[in-house]
Amino acid sequence: MKELDQLSARALAGAIRDKQISSLEATEAALGRLAAAHEVTNCVLSLEAEQARAAAKAADAAIAAGEPLGPLAGVPLAHKDMFDREIRDPMAALLDSLPEEYQPFKVFRMNRDVRFSADKSPYKIIHGAAHGAPGAVYYLHLDASGLMVACGNYMMQPEELERYRQAVADDASGEELSEILAGLRRRRSIQLGPGGLEPLKTVPRGYPRDHARADMLRQKGLIATRTRSGSELQNGPRLRTFVLETFEMCSGLTDWLGWYVGARSPS
């Protein structure tokens, strides 16, 4: 048999399936080559050696048990170049192209914090970035389905939540928000949601149960989102226009949040 690094993925999969070599042996060889290459070229984003070994052992056990497997079962794979080319670099170019008023954007790490999670998957399945503003956030992410752009406040902090409720309860500012949300609902491409926290079952303590804006008072977050499918992401200028159009559509909401939740004085 050829040296492992000379085999195609299909040939290596066949050798593993035929038990000429174990998946763990192939993985250890691949980890050694990656580590050596990384010392010279810094070519690896994250070397998850223990996860790779665990996956290899699971593949070997499945092969030994005669379980049905995919065509590349047991083959160690590295995806850094694909991630950089298809996700990281296009996202960076899109963020850099946005106007100064939306800068800077913070790009979130792809590594998950698995310390207290039953799910030990090492990576997130979305690549996201956010720009914080008073009382609000501008957010976008790429995933397998395409691009999502969002504006609002995903999870209000206690002091923000108190200011939000006071503003909703006030006749003038509360009715203003009602009109803003009604306008967003009329846009078929915009979806409104509660953000990252479930709304309260009833209005918060201290507010009348029959308040005219009881549903708004129950919210702990408020987000407007707009999406574009993966098949529509090939044209960079159009994608930039889509993002800016979304930010503009939601400007009434982000302005309101800035004034009343972020305690920014109205201009």
Residue, then its C-alpha position, 0 to 999 in steps of 0.5 A: m500500500k502507498e504511504l498514507d499521504q499519497l492515498s486519495a480520500r477514496a483509497l484511504a476510505g477503502a483501506i480503512r473499510d477493508k481493515q488494512i489500516s484503522s481510522l485511528e492510525a490514519t488520524e494519528a498520521a494526519l495529526g502528525r503531518l498537520a502539527a509539523a506543517h503548522e509549526v512552519t506555516n501556521c496553517v491550522l485554525s484549530l487542531e482538535a486532536e482529542q475530538a479527532r481521535a474520539a471520532a476515529k475510535a467511533a468509526d473503527a468501532a462502527i466498522a468492526a460492528g458492520e454498521p452501514l457507513g458513508p463513503l468517507a467513513g473514518v477518513p480524517l479531514a481538514h477544512k481550514d482552507m474551505f472555511d477561509r475561502e468560502i466563509r471567513d474571507p467573504m464575511a470579512a470583505l462584506l463587513d469591511s465594505l459597510p459604512e463607518e456608522y456601522q463600524p466596528f463589527k466584532v466577529f465571533r469565534m467559531n469555537r464553542d464553549v463546551r465546558f458545561s454543555a452536553d453537546k461537545s461539538p467543537y465548532k459553531i454552525i454559524h459564522g456571526a458578527a455584531h456591531g453594538a449601538p446604544g440599546a441595540v445591535y446590528y448583527l449578521h451571520l452566515d450558515a448553511s441556509g444563507l445570510m441572516v441580518a438582524c437589528g434590535n436588542y437580542m437580550m436586554q440587560p436588567e437596566e435596559l429592560e427597566r427603561y424599555r418597560q417604562a418607555v412602552a408603558d408611556d403613552a407617547s413612546g409606547e405608541e411610537l414603538s407600536e407604530i414602528l413595529a406595525g410598519l415592520r410587520r407590513r414588510r413581507s421580508i421582515q420577521l419580528g421575534p423576541g430575541g434570545l429570551e422567552p417573553l413573560k407569561t403575564v405583564p411584569r409586576g407593577y404594570p396593569r394586566d389589561h395594559a393596551r401594550a401588555d404583549m410588548l411589556r412581556q418581551k425581554g428582547l426585540i429583534a427584526t430579521r431578514t434573510r437571503s438564501g445561499s443561492e443568492l450570495q454570489n454577488g458581493p455588491r448586491l449582498r452589501t446593498f441587501v445588508l444596508e437596506t435591512f439596516e435602513m428598514c429597521s432604523g426606526l426600531t434601532d433609533w427608538l431603542g437607542w433613545y429609550v433603552g440605551a438612554r441616548s438623548p433624541s436628536 
